[in-house]
Amino acid sequence: MKIVKHRLFWPAAALVTLLIINTIANPNFARVTLQDGQLYGNPINILRESAPLMLVALGMTLVIATRGIDLSVGAIMAVSGAVALTILDASENPGGLGSVAVAVVVAVLVGLVLGVWNGFLVSVLGIQPIIATLVLMLAGRGVALLITGGFITTVNSAPYKFIATGYLVVLPVAFFIWVAAVVIVSVLERRTALGMLTEAVGINPEASRLAGVRSRGIIWTAYIASGVLAGIAGVIFASNTMAADANSAGYLIELYAILAVVLGGTSLMGGKFSIAGTVIGVMTVQALNSAILFLGVPPAQAPVFFAAVVIIVVLLQSPRVHSYGRSVGQLLGVGVKPTREDKKEVAA
Amino acid sequence: MSTTDTTARQSTDVATTISTFTGRYVSLLPTFAAITILIALLVGAELYFGNFLTPRNVSALLLDNAYLMVLAVGMTFVIVTAGIDLSVGSVMAFTGILGASLIASGIPVIIVIPVMLVAGAAIGLLIGVLVQYFNVQPFIASLAGLFLGRGLAYVVSLNSIRVEDPVLVWMRTRIPLGDFYIAPTGIIAIFTVIIGALVMHFTRFGRTVYAVGGSEQSTRLMGLNVARTKVMVYVISGLCGGLAGLLLTAYTGAGYPRNGIGTELDVIAVVVIGGTLLTGGRGYVLGSMIGVFVFGTIKTIISFMGAEQSWTHIIVGVLLLVFVVVQRAIVSRSQQKE
């Protein structure tokens, strides 16, 4: 019973159920093969392809924990991908390690600057996060289109392509990148007081300010982190396609990232956040996505399934459904004591 | 000596007049700013290009943005209650392609048009019920609506469907008005704005919409029906999405499942530029119409200059920023006064 109470139980159960359904529907889904010291198969693909979404969702988790939201991540991805490939395209030796390093560093720095901008609007000017980041969401893609001149810049560069499609030991490089990002963020947030302060700001900004928490800096940091992670995600996305497409790079990723964060049990009302939950949430979104493709549904129709998932998840979280569930439980004679929190929510 | 006194007194008089005026109509200020910007844009463009304010251009401004105007009316209702509706672009795409495919399969227009409107309103109803009865945040509930609309659009058809129906062709026929011209799509858009404005300002429901945006708690304590109002604004927005789908299908002569990607952001931007406060309680349907014209004028100017269309969104983004900062200043000032 204790394990059922754990906040990650339901997200993890959803993911496992999804994987089991996939495997039953088609046993080939879970098959992993080892070729030339590299693992291949659907589960490995999920690990590899989830990199951009994972990085974006990680930043989104921090932003949501401060009661904010970052709609601009897709646009930042488009800009950073466009910057990286334009630099490579203009360099004399696109295949050289040096020019690749410059392109990646500059692209990530651009993400950082855009994150600083978002954070400035939200934490210093006090603009609502949805609108503050909407500004960049609108303008960012326009900027990316200007950088690429309205064309889809394509580049040939083996080292750059390695970022998204290469292998290290037996697993994809992209997988190691997101694992590293998750570890770094977890250590910074959970092994220092930063995570607790972030939650404090999210739960009650006014009270935490009175308690001496420098909420401005903490909120700002969250947006900067989101910008940097989106910048890295843009680099990986561009490396996967080797084409800077300002329109399709990171298209709708902000919404999938928010969905993944919510699936992972972090509330959009801010406050308590769970990085492990976000990881599970991203895996769920990615597994659902590949399940839809695997079942032969046209990718364009996938949003219907995501709509269903969003509706089911929000209904499961809703206090009204909880109280229905309890009355059904009482009818069946299963005594479930309403918790204090539930009572409060129903009263409200 | 006395003359300087008089001028000094006069200038203080003017200052007090301005300050009483701004104090009394503080919520109108952003809309006035939008009108000023619109006039400045039009006059500036006319002076710069010399052939900008032609009857053809002005008429096109209305017809090209008719669907945006209809969406903006619905969005104004939602934002005034302090909600948000991200689904409008994909609802428009869904109803548009649904209508096109029904017409292509031989169903008469007289049935198809109500079906399109009801389909839009149904998605709005779903969002409204999630928001009101299940305490889902408007952002997430309408996100589900966005996914649903876009996915259903592709379920109906993966490709565009041409519409040759005489009624829809008639809807885009140009009716000359002197040198100007207008099409039924434009007339429908203007009527939508008028009806929206009348409902907002002269009906019980409209007053309740403002009240809910001002303070939901107080509105409930006053005995007004908050639940019905909040569900209704999303139904209205969905209905407007369905109507916009009809206008866009008639205007382009085809239904296309990729229509309206990112339109929800344009709509939110024009509503904010038109002077509606995102925190709810303040806003005008007519202001949103001004916002649409600002947006359309910027788009036209950019195509006149032969510059990349991507500049449109950059400029609209910057304009949105300026307006939000100004709104922020106004709100904090009026809060200080209280």
Interface residues (C-beta under 8 A of the other chain):
Chain A: I69 L121 L125 G126 I127 Q128 I130 I131 A132 L134 V135 L136 M137 L138 A139 G140 R141 G142 V143 L145 L146 G150 A246 Y251 L255 I258 L259 V262 L268 M269 P298 A300 Q301 A302 P303 V304 F305 F306 A307 V310 I311 V314 L315 S318 P319 R320 V321 E345
Chain B: I84 S90 L126 L130 Y133 F134 N135 V136 Q137 F139 I140 A141 L143 A144 G145 L146 F147 L148 R150 G151 L152 Y154 V155 L158 P257 I261 L265 D266 I268 A269 V272 L278 T279 E308 S310 W311 T312 H313 I314 V316 G317 V318 L320 L321 V324 V325 R328
